[in-house]
Amino acid sequence: MKRLGLILAALSLLGAGYYLRRLAPRGLRARAPQSLRAVPGSTSAPAPWSAAPSAPTPSGWRSLPAPAPAPRPTPPPDTTELRVKPWAKTIVQPFLSLFMEGRKPAATTIGHRIYYYDAPSDQTRKHEYVHVEQADRLGTVGFMAAYTAEWFKKGYHKNKFEVEACDRARRTP
């Protein structure tokens, strides 16, 4: 009976991956913000901190330019980040939350594709990038099978893949 449950869970995850790929809009791939993109014709992006200080104020003090934003985490090679369409979010996210002890997932990773349900935080990105690396180590199907088996044994929060992803995302600057 337990083996049947594992097989059904693995098949449902594979089916969810198929539908997520079909339902994700093609034009919403993650892109760097305009301020971080390179200027055409230059070899690198302008440094936000290199701007000249502003003119002196009446009191004689100069204001400094705003500090540079923290760099976004860089994804592993060949990773595609997609946003799930709103109507698909209303179907897939509640379904997955049934298996996540009541928590709604922020994203789902299948191989090198990350499907975000909402705008991701840097912490969520780092967490999902660890799952991409885990899928590289074990192969997509091997990772999904091992993840599902671990999930049934220990639950979501004690799953060794989730523990590793949470720890590494917390430690990565």
Stockholm file with secondary structure:
# STOCKHOLM 1.0

chainA/1-173         MKRLGLILAALSLLGAGYYLRRLAPRGLRARAPQSLRAVPGSTSAPAPWSAAPSAPTPSGWRSLPAPAPAPRPTPPPDTTELRVKPWAKTIVQPFLSLFMEGRKPAATTIGHRIYYYDAPSDQTRKHEYVHVEQADRLGTVGFMAAYTAEWFKKGYHKNKFEVEACDRARRTP
#=GR chainA/1-173 SS CHHHHHHHHHHHHHHHHHHHHHHSCTTCCCCCCGGGSCCTTSSSCCCGGGSCCCCCCTTSCCCCCCCCCCCCCCCCTTCEEEECCHHHHHHHHHHHHTTTTTCCCSEEEETTEEEESSCCCHHHHHHHHHHHHHHHHHCHHHHHHHHHHHHHHHCSTTCHHHHHHHHHHHHCC
#=GC SS_cons         CHHHHHHHHHHHHHHHHHHHHHHSCTTCCCCCCGGGSCCTTSSSCCCGGGSCCCCCCTTSCCCCCCCCCCCCCCCCTTCEEEECCHHHHHHHHHHHHTTTTTCCCSEEEETTEEEESSCCCHHHHHHHHHHHHHHHHHCHHHHHHHHHHHHHHHCSTTCHHHHHHHHHHHHCC
//
